[in-house]
Amino acid sequence: MKILIYKGDYDLVKQSGVGQAIEHQEKALKLNNIDYTTDENDDYDIVHINTIMPKSKKFAKKAKKQGKKVIYYGHSTMEDFRNSFRGANFLSRFFKKWIISCYNLGDIIITPSNYSKNILEGYGINKKIYSLSNGIDLDKFKGDENSRKRFRDKFHLKDDDKVIISVGHLMKRKGLDDFIEVARKLPNYKFIWFGYTNPKLITSQIKKSIKNKPDNVIMPGFISQQELVDCYHGSDLFLFMTREETEGIVLLEAFASKIKVLVRDIKIYEDMFTDGKELIKAKTNDEFVSKILKIINNQNSTVEEAFRYVRERSVRRIGEKLKNIYSTL
């Protein structure tokens, strides 16, 4: 049995969670000694399709005609497409039809959470849908004794500065607007948002928020994963104000880095996490401000429970579960 991890559209997604998911799949197969290739001209039995671009859809059709088995990854939903890029809300109903047509090409569908599984089943997709985390490469997020210093030096931060970070595209769905407003209410803390989005795709509302951000908000743009590891280890809190997710790989990264985490209390995290166990939850901006103050000044931590959560979702364990799924095909 040989697996093809299709990477025809990888360059378009490599700086996103989907790009990370593809890399995790490669390592998961490698760690479990599963024969795989990324060369679409090789012979193979099963193909992973992670993207929904026309080129990927065309390749899925070609694979099916050749008698290959197709695993389509359901990373996207109409719900998490909304409030993202310019025009996304208008296009969302067309986007839903498009992703359904893509996912229906799969012999099976894998999606990262029970929450997204329920959404896709609600679309009427008549395929077997598995819920399987995108996983996390624990080795990459260990950090070292100099991680904190490198991070603080790079961004000219004092050792006693209280630093709150987030990671994501520059969009309302990710909560950038509220991140900026919370920072405005806590001028003595440093808030750093890592991530880049093509300015042509950013909505006018988010552009306005960025233009009017207070001085304690720093936006360095995209950074490498190695630099990001230092940021996780060198800051005091990971603030994830996303309004919609199918999982949230950066959340797993924060867990793996053993940094305290505060998230928006949204539906996907209702069953995944218990407030006060793996992380802390908040709903309104005032509640975020109140809980940030408590977390920053309280040594009690949720990080060990969070690390136990991601240890069960290491790429090695995801590979073991993938092997079981392959056997059904």
N, C-alpha and C positions, 0 to 999 in steps of 0.2 A: 504494500500500500504506500503510495506516494502522494503528498499533499502539495498543491500549488498555492502559495500566498500571493495573490494577484496584486501587483504594485504599479499597474499602468497609470494610475492617477495619484501616486504617492506624493509627487512633488507639490501637488495642489493642497494636500492635507497634512504634510509632515510637521507643521507647526501647530497642529490642533490635536484634540483628544483622539480623533480617528487615527492620526499618524502614530500617536503613542500606542494605540490599540494594535496596530499592525506590527509594530516593533515587539510588543509583548507576545503576540502570537508566535513570531519567529523564535523568540527565546524559549517560550513554553514548549515548542516542539523540539528544539535543540536539547533542552534539559531532560526531555523524556525519550530521547533517541528515536524520534519519529522522523522518518525520511521525508524531507520537504525540499522544495525549490522555489525560487522567486522568478525563474526564467519561464515565461509563458510559452516558449517554444519547446520546453522539455515535455516528456511524457509524464502524465500524472493521472491519479484516480479521482481525487476530490479537490475542488478549488474553493478557497476563501475569497469572497468578494466583500469588501468593506466600504466601498464608495458608491455613490448613486449618480455619478456623471454618465453622460451618454456612452462614453468609451467603455466604462465598466459594464453597463447594461448590455452593450453589444457583445462583450466578451462572454458574459454569462449565457447569452443565447447561443453563442458559438459552442461553448462547452457542453451545453445540453444536447445540441445536435450531434456532437461527437460521442454522446453516451456517457459523459463525465457527470459526477455528482457535484451539485452546487450547494455550498453553505453561504447564505446571504446574511450578513451581519446587519441587524436593525439598530444602528447607532442613532438614527434620526427619526423624529416624529413631527407631525404638523405642530404639535404643542410647543416643542422646543425650537421650531423654526420661527414662530411668532416672536415679535419684539427683539429681533436680531438685527438684520441688515436693512438698509433702505428698501422700502417697498415690500418687505417680508409679510406684513399683515395682509396686504392686498393679495399677494401671491400664495398665501398659505393653503387655500383650498385646492389650488392647482398642484402645489407641492405635495399635498397628501395623495392625490391621484397618481402622481409620478412615483413616489416612493412605494406605493402599493404595487404598481406595475413592476418595479424593480424587485421587491421582496418576493413577489409571487414567482419569480424565476428560480428561487431557491428550492431545493428538495426539502431543506429545513431552514429555519431562521434561528439565529442566535441573537439575543438582545441582552443588555447588561444587567437588567433588574426585573423583579416581578412587576414593578410599577410600569415599566415600558412594555413588558409582555402583555399586561392587561390592556394597555392602550392599543397595541397592534391587534390583539384579538378583537377588540371593539371595532376595528376597521373592517372586520369580516374577512380577514386573510385566512384562507383555508389551507394552512400549512402547519406542520408541527413546529411550535415555537419553544425554544429552550431559553431559560433565564440563566445566564452565566456571566459573571463579572469580567470586565476587561482585564482585571488582574493588576498586579504591581510588581515591579522588579525591586525587591527589598534591598539588594546589594547597592543599587545606584543611589539610595537615599540615606545611607549610613552617615555621611558626613565625616569630618575628622576634627581633631583638636583645634585646627586653625580656621574652620569654617566660619565661625562667628566673627573673628577678627577680619578675615578677607571681606566678608559682607559689609561690615561696619566701615572699614577703610574705603571700600569702593564707593560707598554712598555718603561718605563724610559724616558719619553718625558717631555721636559720643557713646561711650560704653554704657552710660546710664540712661540714654534715650529709650523711651518706650516705643517700640516699632510694631506696627500692624500692617500685614501684607495681604494682598489677594492676587489671583492670577486668572486671566481670561481675556477674551475678545472685548473690544470696546463697544459694548451694547447694553441696552436696557435689560434684556433677559438675564444677563450676568450680574445685574445690580450695580453697575458703575455709578449711576446717578445717585442712588442712596448711599453708596460708599463715600462719595464726595460730601454729601450732606451730613453724614455722621462725623466725618473728619472735621467739618466746619464747627461742630459742637464740642470737639475735643482738641482745641488748638495746641495743647501742650504735648500731644502725641504725634508721632510721624506715621503717615499712612502712605504706603507704596503699592501701586498697581502695576503688575507686570503683564505685558501683552501688547499685541499690535493688530490693528485692522486697517485695511486699505481705506484711506480717507474718503474715497468715492462711495464706500459702502456704509459709512457711519451716518446714522440719522441726525437730523438737525437738532433734536432734543439733546442727544449725547454730546454733540459738538458744543452746544451751548453750556452744558454742565462742565465740560473740560475747560472751556475758555474762562469760566468764572470760578474755577476751583480755588480753594484757599492755599496759602503758601505751604501748609504742612502736608499737602498731597503731592507726592512725587510720582511721575509717570515715565519710567525709563524706556518703555517699549518692550520689544522682544529681547529675551536673553537666552543663552544656551542652558541646557538642562544642568550642566555641572555648576554654572553660576547660580541657578535656581536652588540647587541643593544647599549651597551656602546661605541663600536667603531664608530658606525654611529654618535652618539651624541657627541663624543669627538674629531672628526676630522673636517677638514675644507672643504673637497671636496670628493665626490664619483666619481671616474674616471672609466667609463665603456667602455673599448676599444674593446668590442666584435665585431666580424666580421659577425656573423649570430646568430639569435635568433628566437624562436617562440613567446616569450614574454619577459622573463627576470624577474624572481621573485625578484632577488636581487635589481633590479631597483625600483620595487614597494616598497621594504623594505626601500630603501634610501629615496624615496618620503615620506613614512609614518614617517620617522625619521626627516624630515625637514632639510636635509643636501643638500647643493648645488650639482648639478649633471652635469657632462660633459660626453657626449657619442660620440662614433664614428657615423658619419652621414651615416647610412646604410639604405637599402631599407625599412625594417620593420618600422623604425621610421619616415619615410617621412610623412606619413599620421597620425600617432599616436600623434606626438608632433610637435609643432611649435618652431623653434629655437629662444631662448630668452624668451619663455613663461614658459613652465614647466621645461625646461632644456636648456643647451647650447650644440651645436653640433660642431664637428671638423672632418676633413678628414685626413690630413697628420700629421706626428709627429711634424713638425715645427708649424703647426696650433694649435696642442694640447698644445705645450709649450707656445705659445703666449696667448692662451685663459686661460690657468692656471694662468699665471701672472696677467691677468686682473681680473679674478674671485677672486683670493685670496686677491687682494688689493682693491677690490670694494665691498662696503657694499650692493649695489643693489642686490636683490635676486629673484630667481624664485620659492622659496620654497612654497609659499602660493598657487600658481597655481598648483604646483605639488601635494600638499596635497589635493586640490579639486579633482584632477584627481583620486587619490587612494580612496578618500572617496566614490566615485561612484562605486568603485570596492571592497568595504569591503566584508568580508565573509558573512555577513548578507544579503547583496544585491545579492550576487552570489547565495545564497541559495534560495532566492525568484525566481530568474530566472531558477534555476534548477527545482523548483517545477512546473513551467510552462512547461518546457521541458518534465518532467515526464508525464504530462497530455496528451502529444501527443502520448505517448506509450500505 
